[in-house]
Amino acid sequence: MKTFYLKAFFILLLILCNSCHRSSKDKIKTYEIKVIEINPRSTEEGYLSSHFDSIFYLPLVTSDTTVIGSVRKLEFYNDKIFITDGTASKVHIFTTNGSHILTIGKRGRGPGEFNRISEASVDTFLKRILIFDFDLRKELSFDFSGNLIAEKENQWWISEYLLLDNSKSLIRRSNSVSKDPLDKIVYKINLLINGQKAKGFFPYNESPGTTTYDLSRVFTKTCNKIYIGQLYNDTIYLYEKDTIKPELIIKYLSSGIPETILRKKNSEIGEKLWQTKTYAYGHQIIAETESEIFITFIFKNQEHYCFFSKSSGEPKIYSTLKNDIDGGVFKEPIKTNLEGYLVSVIYPYELKETCEKNYNLITGKELKKICENIKITDNPVLMFCRMKK
């Protein structure tokens, strides 16, 4: 097991050292706006070996001082893994061999304390961690040793924060306290320069006070591209040089959300989506290589998968993905800053269930060892799937 940890450690270091420092000839090539036609009713089963060349796992070491409730966000920087715990509203820092370093998080209203994290982000330029509190509307910064650097009030609820350089950032915000009626619209995307609003990209023509689901947008960053997606609409935009432009159109061939529903208010749309369970929505770009873009979407309340080929312009749509590389489970991946990798969080009860039901199907020796030794009270295991070039 020690050899495995060392292997994972050096693989991660290699990934992190090279992922964002490619030469110009290795950069992902730009292309004209593409229309990706998705048939959400496809029942085809996909196999990981068709799109990935390897898998490895990293168990996060459990100690008495840290038990992760749920992984809301994962970020990698140098030899550290930063995990935002959505259940406990804490930020855990691990080494890239899975050892726990420290945990940041103390509930309260005093200096350095917070109640509910709406977003946490690693500032790689100033070597700090930014934490935004939903309840108290404040922004805190800590160094990598867990020491409080500063805190200040923040009038916005920031649900996504993406650092561009040492002075610029993109934020997704809502419920701003402002006299400007347009500022009351949820899910606005703003460019900040030195912490001050410099530019607003969305909404364009939405009416003041409208809070419809099609305003819900999310960021995805590869090392050379920043996408802004609309979960309940069809366009994915590319941010470039302080401007945005349409980059991809997601066209569902059937079962897309009708415009008559999208025009309704937030609560009405949510009720329709959960009652009917027949609409396709929630598409997100999760990872990208020079040849493929990996997209997830929701249909009938289940995660579905799309691999879009840049060369052929054709998508491959799967209702499920089977792990035929080592016979283990495949969990829905979460967005990270690792280029060309899918990273999934597998909780101990899921591994125990896999071990009990499908142990004979597991071919990976390391995965078998993890299944045999993991306890239900342990921290999750990270699963890394490397996309083919």
N, C-alpha and C positions, 0 to 999 in steps of 0.2 A: 504493500500500500504506500510505503514511503516513496518508492520509485515512481509510482503513479502520480503522487503529489508533485514531485520534482518535475516530472514530464509536463504536467499541466501548468506548472509555474513558468517554465521556460517557453512553452508554447504561447501562453498569454503575453509574456514579455515581448516575444517576437511579433505577435499581432499588434500590440500597442505601439511598438517602436516604428512599425512600418505602415500602419493603417492610414495615418494622416500625413505622411511625408513621402508620397509617391512622386516620381519624376513626371514631367509634363507628358511624356509619351505614354505613361500608364494611366493617365486620367480617363475617367469615364467619358466617352464621347457624347456631345450634345446631339440632339436630333429634333426634327420638326415635331409639332404637336401630333400626338398619336391618339387614335380612338381605340380603346380596348373594349371589345364586345364580350360581355360575360353572360353566359347562360346559367343562372343560379340553380336551375333544376337539374343540372348535370349530376349524375350519380356515380361517375367514374371514381375509382379508388386509385390514388397515386402511391408511388413507392419512393422512399427517400433516396434510394440509390440512383434514381433517374436525375436528381438535381443536386445531390450532395455527395461529397467524396469521403467524408470521415465524420465521426462523432466522438467526442470525449466528454467526461463528466467531472464535476468539481463539487464534492460534498463540502458544505459550509460547517465548520467545526462548531459544536454546541458547547456552551459553558454555562455556569450558574448565573452569569450576569447578562447573558444575551440569548433570548429565544425570539425568533422572528415570527410574527403573527402572519403577515402577508407581505409579499414583495410587490410594491407598487411601481418602483422604478429602479433600474440598474444603470450605473455609470462606471466606466473603467478609466483609470488614469494612472500611468506609470505602473507601479507594482501594487496598486490598491483597487479594491472594489467598493463602491459606495452604494448602499442599499437603503432606499426609503421604505420604511415599514408603515404600511397604510393602517394597520390595526392599532399599533401602539403609538403612532405619530412620532417616530424616532428615526434617526439616520445611523445605520451601522456601517462601520468601516472594517473590511477584511483585507488580508493580503491575498495575492493571486494564487496562493496555495491553500486558501480556505480558512486560514487562522484568523480569529477575531482580534482586532486591534483595540477598538473603543466604540462606544455608543454615545451619540449626542441626543439628548432629549430629557427635559424635566418639565412636567406639567406645572403651570402656574402663570401668574401675571407679572412676576418680577423680572429683573434684568436677566437675560439669557434663557428665560422660560417661555414656553409656548404650549398651546392647547391642541390645535389641529393643523397639521401640515397640508396646505393646498398644493405646494410645489417645493422641491428641493433641487438644487443644481450645483455642480462642481465648476467653480471658476478656475480654469487652468492657467489663466494669465496672472492673477493675483494670489493663486494658491490658497483658496478658501472655499468654504461651502456656504451657499446662500439658502436660507430657509424662509419660506413665506407662510405666515400663520393666517388661516382662514377666519377664525373666530375673532382674534385680536387685531386683525388688519395691521400686522407689523412685519418688517423684514429684518432678519438677523443674519449676521455673518460670523462664521467660526473658522479658525485655522484647522489644519489637518491633525492637530493634537487635541482638538476639542475645546480650545479656549475661545471665549467670546471676544470678537474683534469690535463689533458695533451692532447697534440695532436702531431702527427708526420706524416711525409710523408710515403706513402705506395705505393710500385711499382706495387702492384697487384690490380686488380678489384676483390674484395671479394664479392661473391654473397650469400654465406652461411658460417656461423661461428658457430661452436659447441664446447662449453667449456667442457673439460673432467675432469680437476682438476685445481689446482691453477697455474700450469705451462704448461699444455698441452692443445692443441685445434686442432680440425679438421677444415679445410677450403676448400671451393670449390672456385676456382679462375680461372681467364682467362686473356688473353691479357697481360701477364707479359712482362715487359721490360727487356730483357735479351739477351746476346750473344748466349746462348744455344738455338739452333733451336727447340729442344723439348719443351722448355718453352713457345714457341709461340702457342702451341696447347691449345685450349680452354677447360674449364671445368676440370682442373686437381684437384685432391684431394691430399692435403698435410697434414701431421702431423707437427704441430709447437710445439717446446719446448722453452719456454721463448721468444716467438715471432719470433724465427728463424726456418727456414725450416729444419726439421730433416729427413723426409721421404716422398717419393711420391708414391702413390698407383696406380694412373692412369695417363696417359695411359700405357698400357703394350707394345703392338706391333703396335700401330697406327703410320702411317708415319708422319714425320715432316711436319707441315703446314696444316695437315688435320683438318678440323673443322666440322665434320659431326655430325648430330643430335644424333647419338647413343653414343656420348661422354657426353651428357647432363645427369648429375647425381645429385641426391638430397639425403639429409639426413632425416632419421626419427629416433627419439629417444623415446623409452619407458624407464622406469626407470631401466630396467635390460639389455636392448639391444640397439645397435646402428646399424641401417641398412643403406647401401648405395645402392640406386636403380639406374638403368639405364632406363630412361624414354622411350627410343626408342630401347631397346634391351630386352633380356629375363631374365637376371640374377639379383637377388638382393643379395648383399653381407652383411655379418655380420662383423662389426669391433670388435676386441677383443684382448686386450693385445698388441696393436701396430701392429697388423696384420689384414688381412682381409681374409675371406673364403666365398665361395658360400653358400648361405643358402636356397634360394628359386629360382625356375625356373618358370617364367610365360610363359605358352604355350597357345597362342591363337589358337583355333581349326579352325578358318577361319579369314580372313581379317587382319592378322598381316602385318606389313610393309615388303614388299619383300626386300631381300638382294640387289637386283639391284638398289633399291632406296636408301637404307642406304649407299651405296658406293659413292653416289653422294655428291657434295659439299653442304654446309649448306643452301644456298639460294635455290638451286634446290630442296632439300628435303622439305623445307618449302612450296615452290610453289606447289609441288605434293600433299602434305597433304591437303592444303586448296582447291586445285582444285577438287580433287577426293572426299574427305570427306567420304571415304569408309574404311579407315584403323583404326584398334584399336591400341592405343598406350597410353603413358603417365601414366602408372600404378604407383601408390604410396601407400605405407603402411601409413594409417592415424592413426590407433589406434590398440591396442592389449589387450587381456585379457588372462587368463590362458587357455581358451578354444577356442578362436576365434581370427583371424586376419582380420581386416577390410581394404579392398583395394578399391581404386577408379581407374577407367581408362576412357579413352575417346574413344567414337565410334560415327561416324557421327556427330562430334563436340558437342556431348552431354555427360555429366557425367553419367557413369554407376557404379554399385556397386557390390562388391564381398565380401561375408563372408566366410572365409575359416575355416573349423572345424579341429582343431588339432587332435582330437580323431578319427574321421572317415576319415580324409584326403579328404573330399568332399567339393567343393565350392558351394555356393548358389549365383546365378547371377541374378541381378535385373536391369531392364532398368529404373525403377523409384522406389522410396520409398515413401509410403503414411503415413502420420502422423495420425494413428488411436488411439493414446494415448490421445491427447487432441484436435484433429481436426484442428490443426494449419498447417502452412506451414512447409516444410522441405527443407532447403537450403544445398547446397554442403558444407561440413565441411572443415575447414582449419586445418593444423597441429598445435598442441600446445604441451606444456609439461605437460598436465594433463593426467595421465594414466587412461585408461578405459573409457574415455569420448570422445564424438564427440562434437566439439564446432563450431557452425555456426554463421555467422554474418548476421543479418536481418536488412535491411535498412528501414527507415520509409515508403517510398513509397510502399515497398513490403507488409508491415503490413496493410497499408491503403487499398491496393488492396484486400488483404485477407479479411479484415473486410467488405468491400463493397460487395464482391462476395460470400463469404462463412460464413458470420457471424453466421447463424443458425446452421452450422456444427461444430462450435467451442464449445467444451465441457468444456475446462479449464477456470475456473473463472478468474485466474490471467491474462491469455492471453487475455481474453475479456476486462478486465480493461485496459490493455496496448493498445489494438487496439482502444478503445474508447477515450483514452486520448492523444495518441501520435500525434505530429504535423509533417508535412512534413519536417520542418526545424530542427527537433531533431536529436540527435546522434543515431547511430544504437543500436539494442538490441542484446545481446548475448544469444544464445540458447544452453543449455547444455543437451545432451542426454547421459544417463548413460548406458553403455553396461552391459548385463547380465554376471554374472560370468561364 
